[in-house]
Amino acid sequence: MRFFVAFSILLSLGTVTIQCKKQSLDSSLLFESLPKPNLFIQKEGKGKRGTVIGMEPYLNQFTYASEESFYLSLKEYFQTAKENDMLFVDRSIVVLPEYIGTWLVVTGEDKSIFLSGTILEAMEQLVKHNLGSFLWHYLFSNSYASDHLKETLFRMKAWQMADRYQSLFSRFAREYRVSILAGSIVLPHPKVVEGKITPTDGPLENVAFYFHPDGRVDETIVRKLFPIAEEKQFLQEGKANENPTYRTPLGRLYTMICADSWFPEEYRELVQSESEILAVPSFVSPGDVWQSKWNGYSGYANPSDVATKDIGTITEKTAWRKYSMLGRQKSPHVKLAINVFFRGELWDLTASGDAFFQWMGKPLNNLVKDQKNQGRLYAFYL
């Protein structure tokens, strides 16, 4: 069956060339195409121990064209935080959104990928320009997913993705002397081996890594436990009770990746961890998702405390407030809970969402007034 599908891929691409020569984007075109966002800043608290920074950079597909374009796009936010006295040397934690590392799958690839009109077209070009590698992985690598095409695409790029992700966020951590919870990235059951993020031949997972101020990546990994229905086609669930609690200069840090924050059992783990900070990196789309009607839990049964009358009635944003972090976080130990979202336009996909905060056990207003192409920085002084 795999050989039949592989042959069909060859025919659909209309080529028997094993690999096309890659052409980089012209540097001037790349610079012009990088997002130039308006930047919103919100500061809370007056503490001197340090800060937690919620960073929501506004990104597009050109951000991921090269390691340098990614670095320059995020550097603007780190530098702005530094210039506004939001960063404390060795005493700040920067929290980034879900999937911020996943789009490194296209970094260093042919310019046709970034000039494509849709994600589907871009991924077709990615396969075309890596056809030999794609077919080898498709035919001979282990498969754990129903969406074997998407699984293969990420598997063939896993080592490059892991190397770039670690190189970039280690660089930011060292340069600004801060800790970084670097959003998340899709990799095949990664491990940290002798200080290096190392993909394995296991199933794809949505994972988050923590970088220390000296650039070192922590050996423990946060794995998403409750991928939504669409994700479950190519991602495997992490194992319950195995996610780490990070010891930081500002207290214990616990992480829930996006949908994990909707499940009561995760908050029982949070209480047991006695964490003082909760971080929730998230990704939602399309651009108008906050105003759409909520359809209930995706990929799992609704927990028993969910009011059935809410399904199809309340908005997605209201559901996030009621059934995610703000509605469920009751741990007396947690001083700050922060939920940040990926923002940007990636081909025909618009990612949106507004950050949520809980400060000393109470919801805190997000003062942002939504604008197009808006990046956001939220600083909490502890």
C-alpha positions in Angstrom: 0.0 0.0 0.0 2.8 2.4 0.9 4.5 1.8 -2.5 1.2 2.5 -4.3 0.8 5.8 -2.5 4.4 6.7 -3.1 4.0 6.1 -6.8 0.9 8.3 -6.7 2.9 11.1 -5.1 5.4 10.9 -7.9 2.6 11.2 -10.5 0.9 14.0 -8.7 4.0 16.0 -8.6 4.6 15.4 -12.3 8.3 14.7 -11.8 10.7 11.9 -11.5 13.5 14.1 -10.3 14.7 12.9 -7.0 15.5 16.4 -5.7 15.1 19.8 -7.2 17.8 22.4 -6.7 16.8 24.9 -4.0 16.9 28.6 -4.5 16.9 31.0 -1.6 14.7 34.1 -1.4 16.4 37.3 -2.5 17.6 39.1 0.7 15.9 42.4 -0.2 12.6 40.6 -0.9 12.9 38.6 2.4 13.5 41.8 4.4 10.6 43.6 2.8 8.3 40.6 3.5 9.1 40.2 7.1 6.2 41.4 9.4 6.6 44.9 10.8 4.1 44.8 13.6 2.7 47.3 15.9 3.8 46.4 19.4 1.6 46.5 22.5 3.1 46.4 26.0 1.3 45.8 29.3 3.1 45.8 32.7 1.7 44.5 36.0 3.1 44.4 39.5 6.0 46.2 41.3 8.1 43.3 42.5 11.9 43.2 42.3 12.5 39.4 42.4 12.2 39.2 38.6 9.7 39.1 35.8 7.6 36.7 33.7 7.2 37.9 30.2 4.4 36.7 28.0 5.7 37.2 24.4 3.3 37.0 21.4 5.3 37.9 18.3 3.4 38.5 15.1 5.0 36.2 12.5 4.5 35.1 8.9 6.0 32.4 6.7 8.9 34.6 5.7 9.9 34.7 9.4 10.9 31.1 8.9 12.8 31.4 5.7 16.2 31.3 7.4 17.6 31.1 10.9 18.6 34.7 10.7 15.1 35.9 9.6 13.6 34.1 12.5 16.2 35.5 14.9 15.7 39.1 13.6 11.9 38.8 13.9 12.0 37.7 17.5 15.0 39.9 18.5 12.8 43.0 18.1 10.6 41.7 21.0 13.5 40.7 23.3 15.2 44.0 22.7 12.1 46.0 23.3 11.6 44.1 26.6 15.1 44.9 27.6 14.9 48.6 26.7 11.6 48.9 28.7 13.3 47.4 31.8 11.2 44.2 31.6 14.2 41.8 31.7 16.2 41.0 34.8 19.5 39.2 34.3 19.1 35.5 35.4 15.7 36.4 36.9 13.2 36.6 34.0 11.2 33.9 32.3 10.0 34.4 28.8 6.9 32.4 27.7 6.3 31.9 24.0 3.3 30.4 22.2 2.5 26.9 21.0 3.9 25.7 17.7 6.4 28.6 17.4 9.1 26.0 16.6 7.0 23.8 14.4 7.2 26.1 11.3 11.0 25.6 11.3 10.1 22.7 9.1 10.4 25.1 6.1 13.6 26.9 7.2 16.3 27.0 4.6 14.0 25.7 1.9 13.3 26.8 -1.7 11.8 30.2 -2.3 8.7 28.7 -4.0 7.6 27.5 -0.6 7.4 31.0 0.9 5.8 32.5 -2.2 3.0 29.8 -2.3 -0.5 31.0 -1.7 -1.6 28.3 0.7 -0.2 25.9 3.2 -1.1 23.0 1.0 0.8 24.4 -1.9 3.8 25.2 0.3 3.9 21.6 1.7 3.6 20.2 -1.9 6.7 22.3 -2.8 8.5 21.1 0.4 7.9 17.5 -0.7 9.0 18.2 -4.3 12.3 19.8 -3.2 13.0 16.9 -0.8 11.5 14.1 -2.8 14.2 11.5 -2.2 14.2 12.0 1.6 10.4 12.2 1.7 10.0 8.9 -0.2 12.6 7.1 1.8 11.0 8.1 5.1 7.5 7.4 3.7 8.4 3.9 2.7 10.8 2.8 5.4 10.4 4.9 8.6 8.1 3.7 11.4 4.6 5.0 11.2 2.2 5.6 14.2 -0.3 8.0 12.6 -3.3 7.9 10.3 -2.1 10.9 8.4 1.1 9.3 7.2 1.9 12.0 4.7 2.0 14.8 7.3 3.8 12.4 9.7 6.5 11.8 7.0 6.9 15.5 6.3 7.8 16.3 9.9 9.9 13.2 10.4 12.1 13.9 7.4 12.9 17.4 8.7 13.1 16.5 12.4 16.9 16.7 12.9 17.1 20.1 11.1 14.1 21.4 13.1 15.6 20.3 16.5 19.0 21.8 15.7 17.6 25.1 14.6 15.1 25.3 17.5 17.9 24.6 20.1 20.4 26.9 18.4 18.0 29.9 18.2 16.5 29.7 21.6 19.8 28.9 23.3 21.2 32.0 21.6 18.3 34.2 22.9 18.7 32.8 26.4 22.5 33.5 26.5 22.2 36.9 24.8 19.6 38.3 27.2 20.5 36.1 30.2 16.9 34.9 30.6 15.1 31.6 31.0 12.8 30.7 28.0 9.9 28.4 27.8 10.2 28.1 24.1 6.6 27.5 23.0 6.4 24.1 21.3 7.6 22.2 18.4 6.6 18.9 16.7 9.3 16.2 16.8 9.3 12.4 16.9 9.5 11.5 20.6 12.5 13.6 21.4 15.0 13.2 24.2 17.8 15.4 25.5 21.0 13.4 25.1 24.2 15.0 26.5 22.6 18.5 26.3 21.3 18.1 22.7 17.6 17.8 21.6 17.6 14.4 19.9 14.7 13.1 17.7 14.1 9.3 17.8 12.1 6.9 15.6 9.1 7.2 17.9 5.8 8.9 17.2 5.4 12.6 16.6 4.6 14.7 19.7 3.9 18.3 20.4 6.6 19.2 22.9 7.9 22.2 24.8 11.5 22.8 26.1 12.9 25.1 28.8 16.1 27.0 28.3 18.2 28.2 31.1 19.9 31.7 31.1 23.3 30.1 30.1 21.7 28.7 27.0 21.5 25.1 28.3 18.3 23.2 27.4 16.7 21.4 30.4 16.8 17.6 30.1 13.1 17.3 31.0 10.4 17.8 28.3 6.8 18.9 28.4 4.6 16.8 26.1 1.1 17.6 25.1 -1.3 15.2 26.7 -4.6 16.0 24.9 -4.0 16.8 21.2 -7.3 17.9 19.6 -9.0 15.8 16.9 -7.1 17.3 14.0 -3.8 16.9 15.8 -4.5 13.3 16.7 -4.3 12.3 13.0 -0.5 12.7 13.2 0.5 13.4 16.9 0.5 11.0 19.8 -0.5 11.9 23.3 2.1 12.3 26.0 1.8 10.2 29.1 0.0 11.5 32.1 1.9 12.3 35.3 5.2 12.5 33.4 5.4 16.2 32.7 8.1 18.1 34.6 8.0 21.0 37.0 10.8 23.4 36.4 12.7 25.0 39.3 13.3 28.6 38.5 14.6 31.7 40.4 11.0 32.8 40.6 9.5 29.6 41.9 8.3 26.3 40.5 7.0 26.5 36.9 4.3 24.1 35.5 3.3 24.0 31.8 0.2 22.9 30.0 0.3 23.0 26.2 -2.9 24.6 24.9 -5.8 22.1 25.1 -4.2 20.4 28.2 -5.4 23.4 30.1 -9.1 22.4 29.5 -8.8 19.1 31.5 -9.4 18.9 35.3 -6.8 16.1 35.8 -4.1 18.5 34.7 -5.0 20.9 37.6 -4.7 18.0 40.1 -1.2 17.6 38.9 -0.6 21.3 39.2 -1.7 21.3 42.8 0.5 18.4 43.6 3.5 20.1 42.0 3.0 23.2 44.4 4.0 25.4 41.4 3.9 29.2 41.8 3.8 29.9 38.0 1.6 28.3 35.4 2.3 28.8 31.7 0.0 27.8 28.9 1.4 28.2 25.3 -1.5 28.1 22.8 -2.4 28.3 19.1 -5.9 29.0 17.8 -7.3 29.8 14.3 -8.8 31.2 12.1 -8.6 34.9 12.7 -12.3 35.2 13.8 -12.3 32.1 16.0 -13.0 34.1 19.2 -16.4 35.2 17.8 -17.4 31.7 16.5 -19.7 29.4 18.5 -18.0 26.8 20.7 -18.4 23.2 19.6 -17.4 21.5 22.8 -14.2 19.5 23.4 -12.3 18.3 20.4 -11.2 14.7 20.3 -12.3 13.9 23.8 -15.5 13.6 25.8 -16.6 16.7 27.6 -15.7 16.6 31.3 -18.6 16.1 33.7 -18.6 19.8 34.8 -19.2 21.1 31.3 -22.7 22.6 30.8 -24.2 21.0 27.7 -26.3 24.2 27.1 -23.0 26.0 26.4 -22.1 23.9 23.4 -23.1 25.7 20.2 -24.3 28.7 22.3 -21.3 30.5 23.9 -18.4 31.9 21.9 -15.0 30.3 21.7 -13.5 33.1 23.7 -16.1 32.7 26.5 -15.5 28.9 26.5 -11.7 29.5 27.0 -12.5 31.8 29.9 -14.9 29.3 31.5 -13.3 25.9 30.9 -9.6 26.6 30.4 -7.0 28.3 32.7 -9.1 31.1 34.1 -12.0 28.9 35.0 -10.1 25.9 36.3 -6.9 27.2 38.1 -7.7 27.0 41.8 -4.3 26.1 43.3 -3.4 28.3 46.3 0.2 28.1 45.4 0.0 29.7 42.0 0.8 33.4 42.0 0.7 33.9 38.3 -1.0 32.0 35.5 -0.4 33.1 31.9 -1.9 31.9 28.7 -0.2 33.2 25.5 -1.2 32.7 21.8 0.6 32.4 18.5 -0.2 35.4 16.3 0.4 35.9 12.6 -0.4 35.0 9.0 1.2 31.8 7.7 0.2 31.5 4.0 -3.7 31.2 4.1 -3.7 30.5 7.9 -4.4 33.3 10.4 -3.6 32.6 14.0 -5.2 34.7 16.7 -6.4 34.7 20.2 -6.0 37.1 23.2 -3.8 36.3 26.2 -5.4 35.4 29.6 -3.9 36.1 33.0 -4.6 35.2 36.6 -2.7 37.3 39.2 -2.7 36.2 42.8 -5.7 34.0 42.2 -7.9 36.5 40.4 -8.4 37.1 36.6 -6.5 40.1 35.3 -7.8 42.2 32.4 -5.9 42.1 29.2 -5.8 45.8 28.2 -5.0 45.1 24.5 -7.1 46.7 21.8 -6.8 44.3 18.9 -5.1 45.7 15.8 -3.9 44.1 12.6 -0.3 43.0 12.6 0.0 43.4 16.3 2.7 41.8 18.4 2.4 41.8 22.2 4.5 41.8 25.3 3.1 41.3 28.8 5.4 41.8 31.8 4.6 40.6 35.3 6.9 41.8 38.1 7.1 39.3 40.9 
